[in-house]
């Protein structure tokens, strides 16, 4: 039976395994080396020229990283992948591989903090304009696209707004204007949703989050569906890459032009840790999703909680789309809720005993943060509210502990708020 015929729960463990190449080891070795030795000058020349496979230098390619790339491309239904030093490196590489000065792209306005800053501040300095639109407003997307639009970008589940866009509709819009759709699938993971099956052309992840699942390694990945045609009149600098790699022109261009020359390689040890984490992705996500749903309902009924935002609740504006798009499998493991004010939020964090207070998500442990005073502290009030951040909001990444313990911890802390 081929890997493509396996169910997800099997593929996530056995996909891209090659014990026959690893001295019968069942875990990929950690090739922790900066460079690889060659016997002859002729052999090294052949590898540099691309006429012979091989590994030269860690910034270019690494065997451990390559195993992770094959596994993640398989899980997302893509043709090829490049792992990067972080999720932000993955996003930057994807956009920079397509856009140059004078270009524009359209993005949902529901974005992770650093993605928002990259799009609105950093890329603008290099002459690339991001047009941000309301995630769920398809008319706004249509109005924002023009002849200079080189790509569309969206998060499967917005962080921290927790809105859910219609991926297939955005893919159709992008393709009608000869542009690719890039989807950040970090919060959903391929266990819950596979954007390529719904028309997306490129998928990115922060592998730091659920794919690793244990808060032990930082990384990112760009996955190419390998089917966008890259029309020459709109993307003229793709021509040599199409001649070289055909359907994998995008991933080849990203690797050769951006990844290698900026130096966004992932540490092999971090790839190794992520490969270990992937083995339990399916069972972890089952528990994450179930716990998040139960915690959202619990908080919704708590007298000290003013409101709860979670796509699994019928009160969420994203509920209908999430239910349809994710097939009832779940709604993600991130939720936000509001207390009376900032002071109450600080008191809750101070009183929690089980839940960790830190700036991450997707860990096995339940995590909480007050975005207004931490991640978004340097934003103007207008920018904070545009990103769905308010003083009374707390963001929770729901872990896989016993749900009774999670709820009891929140209950005892809420009594003091």
One Martini backbone bead per residue (centre of mass of N, CA, C, O) as a GRO file, in nm:
protein
  417
    1UNK     BB    1   0.096   0.036   0.024
    2UNK     BB    2   0.064   0.359  -0.021
    3UNK     BB    3   0.082   0.661   0.131
    4UNK     BB    4  -0.172   0.782  -0.029
    5UNK     BB    5  -0.369   0.547   0.103
    6UNK     BB    6  -0.351   0.653   0.366
    7UNK     BB    7  -0.441   0.758   0.649
    8UNK     BB    8  -0.363   1.019   0.835
    9UNK     BB    9  -0.284   0.862   1.104
   10UNK     BB   10  -0.062   0.703   0.938
   11UNK     BB   11   0.094   0.915   0.766
   12UNK     BB   12   0.208   1.088   1.008
   13UNK     BB   13   0.408   0.842   1.083
   14UNK     BB   14   0.505   0.697   0.784
   15UNK     BB   15   0.576   0.931   0.628
   16UNK     BB   16   0.893   0.944   0.485
   17UNK     BB   17   1.007   0.684   0.556
   18UNK     BB   18   1.378   0.550   0.569
   19UNK     BB   19   1.533   0.294   0.708
   20UNK     BB   20   1.714   0.195   0.464
   21UNK     BB   21   1.885   0.485   0.494
   22UNK     BB   22   1.923   0.450   0.843
   23UNK     BB   23   2.023   0.177   0.956
   24UNK     BB   24   1.715   0.095   1.052
   25UNK     BB   25   1.604   0.341   1.155
   26UNK     BB   26   1.295   0.508   1.281
   27UNK     BB   27   1.470   0.768   1.287
   28UNK     BB   28   1.591   1.041   1.186
   29UNK     BB   29   1.878   1.158   1.152
   30UNK     BB   30   2.116   1.393   1.274
   31UNK     BB   31   2.258   1.630   1.051
   32UNK     BB   32   2.512   1.791   1.230
   33UNK     BB   33   2.620   1.984   0.966
   34UNK     BB   34   2.760   2.225   0.762
   35UNK     BB   35   2.908   1.998   0.582
   36UNK     BB   36   3.010   1.808   0.285
   37UNK     BB   37   3.205   1.556   0.164
   38UNK     BB   38   3.436   1.522  -0.115
   39UNK     BB   39   3.647   1.343  -0.324
   40UNK     BB   40   3.585   1.535  -0.575
   41UNK     BB   41   3.560   1.799  -0.789
   42UNK     BB   42   3.361   1.671  -0.989
   43UNK     BB   43   3.136   1.601  -0.788
   44UNK     BB   44   3.077   1.886  -0.680
   45UNK     BB   45   3.007   2.007  -0.954
   46UNK     BB   46   2.760   1.827  -1.012
   47UNK     BB   47   2.591   1.925  -0.769
   48UNK     BB   48   2.595   2.230  -0.825
   49UNK     BB   49   2.462   2.181  -1.123
   50UNK     BB   50   2.230   1.945  -1.082
   51UNK     BB   51   2.333   1.646  -1.200
   52UNK     BB   52   2.356   1.566  -0.887
   53UNK     BB   53   2.289   1.435  -0.602
   54UNK     BB   54   2.324   1.632  -0.290
   55UNK     BB   55   2.529   1.752  -0.020
   56UNK     BB   56   2.693   2.060   0.094
   57UNK     BB   57   2.511   2.277   0.273
   58UNK     BB   58   2.296   2.367   0.515
   59UNK     BB   59   2.169   2.622   0.371
   60UNK     BB   60   2.065   2.443   0.140
   61UNK     BB   61   2.090   2.131   0.247
   62UNK     BB   62   1.927   1.862   0.448
   63UNK     BB   63   1.840   1.549   0.545
   64UNK     BB   64   1.650   1.615   0.783
   65UNK     BB   65   1.489   1.838   0.646
   66UNK     BB   66   1.393   1.662   0.405
   67UNK     BB   67   1.212   1.474   0.564
   68UNK     BB   68   1.017   1.693   0.661
   69UNK     BB   69   0.933   1.795   0.383
   70UNK     BB   70   0.803   1.531   0.284
   71UNK     BB   71   0.595   1.499   0.510
   72UNK     BB   72   0.443   1.777   0.475
   73UNK     BB   73   0.364   1.747   0.180
   74UNK     BB   74   0.194   1.495   0.224
   75UNK     BB   75  -0.012   1.608   0.439
   76UNK     BB   76  -0.104   1.857   0.229
   77UNK     BB   77  -0.085   1.767  -0.082
   78UNK     BB   78   0.194   1.821  -0.196
   79UNK     BB   79   0.503   1.832  -0.390
   80UNK     BB   80   0.666   2.052  -0.210
   81UNK     BB   81   0.931   2.164   0.027
   82UNK     BB   82   1.035   2.426   0.272
   83UNK     BB   83   1.227   2.469   0.540
   84UNK     BB   84   1.242   2.696   0.817
   85UNK     BB   85   1.331   2.900   1.093
   86UNK     BB   86   1.026   3.007   1.057
   87UNK     BB   87   0.716   3.123   0.997
   88UNK     BB   88   0.806   3.404   0.895
   89UNK     BB   89   1.004   3.298   0.683
   90UNK     BB   90   0.791   3.158   0.513
   91UNK     BB   91   0.622   3.408   0.440
   92UNK     BB   92   0.845   3.585   0.323
   93UNK     BB   93   0.940   3.390   0.103
   94UNK     BB   94   0.674   3.365  -0.053
   95UNK     BB   95   0.635   3.667  -0.123
   96UNK     BB   96   0.930   3.729  -0.241
   97UNK     BB   97   0.903   3.520  -0.482
   98UNK     BB   98   0.667   3.709  -0.625
   99UNK     BB   99   0.747   3.993  -0.529
  100UNK     BB  100   0.797   4.337  -0.627
  101UNK     BB  101   0.847   4.636  -0.699
  102UNK     BB  102   0.502   4.755  -0.746
  103UNK     BB  103   0.352   4.550  -0.605
  104UNK     BB  104   0.060   4.358  -0.511
  105UNK     BB  105  -0.151   4.250  -0.232
  106UNK     BB  106  -0.403   4.042  -0.082
  107UNK     BB  107  -0.537   4.060   0.257
  108UNK     BB  108  -0.625   3.972   0.538
  109UNK     BB  109  -0.683   4.143   0.856
  110UNK     BB  110  -0.645   3.859   0.992
  111UNK     BB  111  -0.346   3.867   1.183
  112UNK     BB  112  -0.063   3.804   1.281
  113UNK     BB  113   0.135   4.029   1.412
  114UNK     BB  114   0.396   3.985   1.229
  115UNK     BB  115   0.245   3.978   0.962
  116UNK     BB  116   0.132   4.261   0.978
  117UNK     BB  117   0.412   4.404   0.989
  118UNK     BB  118   0.529   4.294   0.731
  119UNK     BB  119   0.306   4.407   0.539
  120UNK     BB  120   0.286   4.721   0.646
  121UNK     BB  121   0.608   4.785   0.687
  122UNK     BB  122   0.835   4.623   0.544
  123UNK     BB  123   0.736   4.587   0.246
  124UNK     BB  124   0.686   4.893   0.195
  125UNK     BB  125   0.997   4.968   0.184
  126UNK     BB  126   1.005   4.776  -0.102
  127UNK     BB  127   0.729   4.836  -0.277
  128UNK     BB  128   0.511   4.653  -0.124
  129UNK     BB  129   0.159   4.620  -0.133
  130UNK     BB  130  -0.088   4.588   0.114
  131UNK     BB  131  -0.427   4.478   0.098
  132UNK     BB  132  -0.664   4.512   0.344
  133UNK     BB  133  -0.931   4.289   0.437
  134UNK     BB  134  -1.216   4.159   0.514
  135UNK     BB  135  -1.232   3.830   0.542
  136UNK     BB  136  -1.566   3.780   0.487
  137UNK     BB  137  -1.549   3.995   0.237
  138UNK     BB  138  -1.577   3.934  -0.092
  139UNK     BB  139  -1.619   4.219  -0.208
  140UNK     BB  140  -1.354   4.335  -0.097
  141UNK     BB  141  -1.171   4.152  -0.252
  142UNK     BB  142  -1.263   4.227  -0.537
  143UNK     BB  143  -1.195   4.538  -0.509
  144UNK     BB  144  -0.873   4.493  -0.447
  145UNK     BB  145  -0.830   4.371  -0.713
  146UNK     BB  146  -0.567   4.391  -0.963
  147UNK     BB  147  -0.312   4.405  -1.202
  148UNK     BB  148  -0.093   4.405  -0.944
  149UNK     BB  149  -0.186   4.140  -0.836
  150UNK     BB  150   0.009   3.849  -0.708
  151UNK     BB  151  -0.167   3.783  -0.439
  152UNK     BB  152  -0.322   3.579  -0.190
  153UNK     BB  153  -0.395   3.611   0.173
  154UNK     BB  154  -0.454   3.361   0.439
  155UNK     BB  155  -0.614   3.242   0.724
  156UNK     BB  156  -0.790   2.981   0.826
  157UNK     BB  157  -0.746   3.102   1.121
  158UNK     BB  158  -0.769   3.377   1.286
  159UNK     BB  159  -0.504   3.577   1.448
  160UNK     BB  160  -0.739   3.656   1.700
  161UNK     BB  161  -1.038   3.660   1.568
  162UNK     BB  162  -1.154   3.379   1.457
  163UNK     BB  163  -1.185   3.370   1.160
  164UNK     BB  164  -1.347   3.219   0.854
  165UNK     BB  165  -1.268   3.156   0.545
  166UNK     BB  166  -1.337   3.105   0.201
  167UNK     BB  167  -1.121   2.931   0.024
  168UNK     BB  168  -1.252   2.860  -0.248
  169UNK     BB  169  -1.338   3.149  -0.322
  170UNK     BB  170  -1.048   3.269  -0.317
  171UNK     BB  171  -0.928   3.086  -0.532
  172UNK     BB  172  -1.117   3.174  -0.762
  173UNK     BB  173  -1.036   3.470  -0.755
  174UNK     BB  174  -0.737   3.440  -0.804
  175UNK     BB  175  -0.757   3.276  -1.077
  176UNK     BB  176  -0.917   3.498  -1.233
  177UNK     BB  177  -0.626   3.679  -1.182
  178UNK     BB  178  -0.363   3.508  -1.203
  179UNK     BB  179  -0.343   3.410  -0.891
  180UNK     BB  180  -0.227   3.309  -0.595
  181UNK     BB  181  -0.295   3.110  -0.302
  182UNK     BB  182  -0.221   3.182   0.036
  183UNK     BB  183  -0.201   2.957   0.327
  184UNK     BB  184  -0.235   2.973   0.672
  185UNK     BB  185  -0.235   2.650   0.862
  186UNK     BB  186  -0.160   2.650   1.167
  187UNK     BB  187  -0.440   2.625   1.334
  188UNK     BB  188  -0.549   2.363   1.182
  189UNK     BB  189  -0.408   2.179   1.019
  190UNK     BB  190  -0.421   1.884   0.828
  191UNK     BB  191  -0.627   1.745   1.015
  192UNK     BB  192  -0.864   1.963   0.966
  193UNK     BB  193  -0.712   2.105   0.701
  194UNK     BB  194  -0.675   2.118   0.327
  195UNK     BB  195  -0.623   2.371   0.111
  196UNK     BB  196  -0.550   2.230  -0.162
  197UNK     BB  197  -0.837   2.088  -0.185
  198UNK     BB  198  -0.955   2.414  -0.207
  199UNK     BB  199  -0.725   2.569  -0.417
  200UNK     BB  200  -0.464   2.607  -0.307
  201UNK     BB  201  -0.108   2.674  -0.382
  202UNK     BB  202  -0.007   2.770  -0.089
  203UNK     BB  203   0.155   2.657   0.215
  204UNK     BB  204   0.179   2.765   0.557
  205UNK     BB  205   0.393   2.734   0.856
  206UNK     BB  206   0.421   2.705   1.200
  207UNK     BB  207   0.595   2.442   1.343
  208UNK     BB  208   0.600   2.532   1.644
  209UNK     BB  209   0.331   2.439   1.691
  210UNK     BB  210   0.136   2.168   1.634
  211UNK     BB  211   0.345   2.000   1.480
  212UNK     BB  212   0.520   1.982   1.728
  213UNK     BB  213   0.356   2.043   2.030
  214UNK     BB  214   0.614   2.118   2.266
  215UNK     BB  215   0.794   2.380   2.261
  216UNK     BB  216   1.104   2.280   2.123
  217UNK     BB  217   1.067   2.429   1.829
  218UNK     BB  218   1.169   2.630   1.557
  219UNK     BB  219   0.953   2.685   1.261
  220UNK     BB  220   0.901   2.632   0.900
  221UNK     BB  221   0.677   2.620   0.600
  222UNK     BB  222   0.672   2.554   0.242
  223UNK     BB  223   0.399   2.460   0.021
  224UNK     BB  224   0.362   2.305  -0.300
  225UNK     BB  225   0.118   2.211  -0.526
  226UNK     BB  226   0.213   2.221  -0.838
  227UNK     BB  227  -0.023   2.406  -1.041
  228UNK     BB  228   0.066   2.677  -1.100
  229UNK     BB  229   0.140   2.850  -1.411
  230UNK     BB  230   0.286   3.120  -1.431
  231UNK     BB  231   0.239   3.359  -1.618
  232UNK     BB  232   0.459   3.539  -1.810
  233UNK     BB  233   0.317   3.827  -1.819
  234UNK     BB  234   0.313   3.837  -1.487
  235UNK     BB  235   0.580   3.620  -1.442
  236UNK     BB  236   0.876   3.655  -1.589
  237UNK     BB  237   1.085   3.541  -1.355
  238UNK     BB  238   0.980   3.227  -1.394
  239UNK     BB  239   1.093   3.102  -1.653
  240UNK     BB  240   1.361   2.949  -1.565
  241UNK     BB  241   1.203   2.767  -1.355
  242UNK     BB  242   1.017   2.628  -1.557
  243UNK     BB  243   1.247   2.504  -1.727
  244UNK     BB  244   1.368   2.342  -1.482
  245UNK     BB  245   1.080   2.245  -1.293
  246UNK     BB  246   0.807   2.338  -1.375
  247UNK     BB  247   0.569   2.276  -1.139
  248UNK     BB  248   0.828   2.369  -0.935
  249UNK     BB  249   0.899   2.675  -0.969
  250UNK     BB  250   0.841   2.806  -0.696
  251UNK     BB  251   1.024   2.633  -0.504
  252UNK     BB  252   1.282   2.693  -0.667
  253UNK     BB  253   1.280   3.001  -0.638
  254UNK     BB  254   1.273   3.018  -0.334
  255UNK     BB  255   1.534   2.860  -0.285
  256UNK     BB  256   1.741   3.015  -0.475
  257UNK     BB  257   1.671   3.328  -0.408
  258UNK     BB  258   1.594   3.329  -0.089
  259UNK     BB  259   1.670   3.105   0.114
  260UNK     BB  260   1.978   3.086   0.049
  261UNK     BB  261   2.051   3.408   0.051
  262UNK     BB  262   1.926   3.475   0.340
  263UNK     BB  263   1.920   3.226   0.547
  264UNK     BB  264   1.640   3.022   0.636
  265UNK     BB  265   1.739   2.785   0.786
  266UNK     BB  266   1.694   2.493   0.950
  267UNK     BB  267   1.758   2.319   1.216
  268UNK     BB  268   1.802   1.985   1.237
  269UNK     BB  269   1.703   1.948   1.532
  270UNK     BB  270   1.426   2.079   1.483
  271UNK     BB  271   1.330   1.874   1.277
  272UNK     BB  272   1.349   1.629   1.461
  273UNK     BB  273   1.144   1.729   1.674
  274UNK     BB  274   0.908   1.756   1.470
  275UNK     BB  275   0.895   1.462   1.383
  276UNK     BB  276   0.814   1.360   1.660
  277UNK     BB  277   0.556   1.531   1.693
  278UNK     BB  278   0.396   1.422   1.439
  279UNK     BB  279   0.317   1.137   1.543
  280UNK     BB  280   0.082   1.295   1.744
  281UNK     BB  281  -0.112   1.488   1.593
  282UNK     BB  282  -0.388   1.346   1.579
  283UNK     BB  283  -0.432   1.295   1.887
  284UNK     BB  284  -0.389   1.582   1.978
  285UNK     BB  285  -0.613   1.724   1.810
  286UNK     BB  286  -0.851   1.580   1.929
  287UNK     BB  287  -0.804   1.702   2.215
  288UNK     BB  288  -0.792   1.999   2.154
  289UNK     BB  289  -1.079   2.025   2.026
  290UNK     BB  290  -1.243   1.914   2.262
  291UNK     BB  291  -1.142   2.110   2.484
  292UNK     BB  292  -1.221   2.378   2.348
  293UNK     BB  293  -1.523   2.330   2.342
  294UNK     BB  294  -1.562   2.294   2.650
  295UNK     BB  295  -1.436   2.564   2.742
  296UNK     BB  296  -1.623   2.753   2.587
  297UNK     BB  297  -1.882   2.665   2.732
  298UNK     BB  298  -1.793   2.723   3.019
  299UNK     BB  299  -1.730   3.030   2.982
  300UNK     BB  300  -2.014   3.112   2.873
  301UNK     BB  301  -2.143   3.027   3.175
  302UNK     BB  302  -1.980   3.239   3.324
  303UNK     BB  303  -2.028   3.513   3.535
  304UNK     BB  304  -1.726   3.653   3.475
  305UNK     BB  305  -1.798   3.631   3.171
  306UNK     BB  306  -1.881   3.830   2.894
  307UNK     BB  307  -1.720   3.669   2.657
  308UNK     BB  308  -1.700   3.442   2.363
  309UNK     BB  309  -1.452   3.334   2.112
  310UNK     BB  310  -1.569   3.064   1.896
  311UNK     BB  311  -1.637   2.874   1.616
  312UNK     BB  312  -1.810   2.648   1.780
  313UNK     BB  313  -2.003   2.870   1.837
  314UNK     BB  314  -2.312   2.998   1.746
  315UNK     BB  315  -2.222   3.304   1.814
  316UNK     BB  316  -2.037   3.286   1.586
  317UNK     BB  317  -1.971   3.423   1.271
  318UNK     BB  318  -1.791   3.148   1.187
  319UNK     BB  319  -1.957   2.886   1.222
  320UNK     BB  320  -2.078   2.804   0.945
  321UNK     BB  321  -1.811   2.790   0.788
  322UNK     BB  322  -1.660   2.595   0.976
  323UNK     BB  323  -1.859   2.360   0.955
  324UNK     BB  324  -1.833   2.324   0.650
  325UNK     BB  325  -1.512   2.322   0.610
  326UNK     BB  326  -1.451   2.101   0.863
  327UNK     BB  327  -1.689   1.881   0.888
  328UNK     BB  328  -1.718   1.866   1.217
  329UNK     BB  329  -1.423   1.805   1.347
  330UNK     BB  330  -1.378   2.118   1.418
  331UNK     BB  331  -1.238   2.465   1.553
  332UNK     BB  332  -1.001   2.455   1.708
  333UNK     BB  333  -0.762   2.572   1.995
  334UNK     BB  334  -0.862   2.872   1.990
  335UNK     BB  335  -0.942   3.137   2.229
  336UNK     BB  336  -1.159   3.402   2.340
  337UNK     BB  337  -1.199   3.635   2.621
  338UNK     BB  338  -1.399   3.845   2.846
  339UNK     BB  339  -1.371   4.089   3.078
  340UNK     BB  340  -1.402   4.381   3.238
  341UNK     BB  341  -1.078   4.426   3.238
  342UNK     BB  342  -0.743   4.449   3.266
  343UNK     BB  343  -0.725   4.390   3.567
  344UNK     BB  344  -0.874   4.116   3.553
  345UNK     BB  345  -0.668   3.979   3.369
  346UNK     BB  346  -0.425   3.998   3.559
  347UNK     BB  347  -0.557   3.840   3.792
  348UNK     BB  348  -0.601   3.577   3.649
  349UNK     BB  349  -0.307   3.514   3.577
  350UNK     BB  350  -0.209   3.517   3.876
  351UNK     BB  351  -0.416   3.267   3.967
  352UNK     BB  352  -0.303   3.068   3.795
  353UNK     BB  353  -0.166   2.719   3.805
  354UNK     BB  354  -0.170   2.551   3.529
  355UNK     BB  355  -0.164   2.781   3.345
  356UNK     BB  356   0.028   2.927   3.106
  357UNK     BB  357   0.232   3.229   3.074
  358UNK     BB  358   0.273   3.291   2.722
  359UNK     BB  359   0.431   3.334   2.384
  360UNK     BB  360   0.222   3.096   2.265
  361UNK     BB  361   0.119   2.805   2.065
  362UNK     BB  362   0.034   2.455   2.036
  363UNK     BB  363   0.060   2.323   2.295
  364UNK     BB  364  -0.006   2.081   2.527
  365UNK     BB  365  -0.035   2.324   2.687
  366UNK     BB  366  -0.198   2.560   2.853
  367UNK     BB  367  -0.242   2.897   2.726
  368UNK     BB  368  -0.181   3.250   2.813
  369UNK     BB  369  -0.283   3.591   2.700
  370UNK     BB  370  -0.237   3.958   2.689
  371UNK     BB  371  -0.215   4.129   2.406
  372UNK     BB  372  -0.239   4.439   2.469
  373UNK     BB  373   0.029   4.423   2.685
  374UNK     BB  374   0.222   4.266   2.473
  375UNK     BB  375   0.234   4.201   2.160
  376UNK     BB  376   0.061   4.502   2.122
  377UNK     BB  377   0.196   4.741   2.285
  378UNK     BB  378   0.313   4.916   2.022
  379UNK     BB  379   0.042   4.970   1.933
  380UNK     BB  380  -0.207   5.127   1.840
  381UNK     BB  381  -0.528   5.142   1.916
  382UNK     BB  382  -0.632   5.116   1.628
  383UNK     BB  383  -0.464   4.863   1.554
  384UNK     BB  384  -0.566   4.678   1.771
  385UNK     BB  385  -0.870   4.686   1.689
  386UNK     BB  386  -0.820   4.588   1.394
  387UNK     BB  387  -0.704   4.304   1.533
  388UNK     BB  388  -0.911   4.237   1.782
  389UNK     BB  389  -0.802   4.420   2.022
  390UNK     BB  390  -0.861   4.431   2.377
  391UNK     BB  391  -0.833   4.492   2.717
  392UNK     BB  392  -1.039   4.229   2.793
  393UNK     BB  393  -0.857   4.027   2.637
  394UNK     BB  394  -0.812   3.669   2.609
  395UNK     BB  395  -0.577   3.414   2.516
  396UNK     BB  396  -0.634   3.062   2.434
  397UNK     BB  397  -0.440   2.765   2.443
  398UNK     BB  398  -0.558   2.453   2.419
  399UNK     BB  399  -0.489   2.171   2.566
  400UNK     BB  400  -0.438   1.805   2.682
  401UNK     BB  401  -0.554   1.802   2.933
  402UNK     BB  402  -0.767   1.770   3.162
  403UNK     BB  403  -1.056   1.941   3.143
  404UNK     BB  404  -1.122   1.961   3.445
  405UNK     BB  405  -0.858   2.110   3.523
  406UNK     BB  406  -0.890   2.354   3.345
  407UNK     BB  407  -1.164   2.452   3.456
  408UNK     BB  408  -1.082   2.472   3.755
  409UNK     BB  409  -0.865   2.687   3.716
  410UNK     BB  410  -1.048   2.907   3.599
  411UNK     BB  411  -1.254   2.915   3.827
  412UNK     BB  412  -1.065   2.998   4.064
  413UNK     BB  413  -0.964   3.261   3.922
  414UNK     BB  414  -1.243   3.403   3.860
  415UNK     BB  415  -1.329   3.461   4.160
  416UNK     BB  416  -1.108   3.722   4.158
  417UNK     BB  417  -1.266   3.903   3.907
   0.00000   0.00000   0.00000
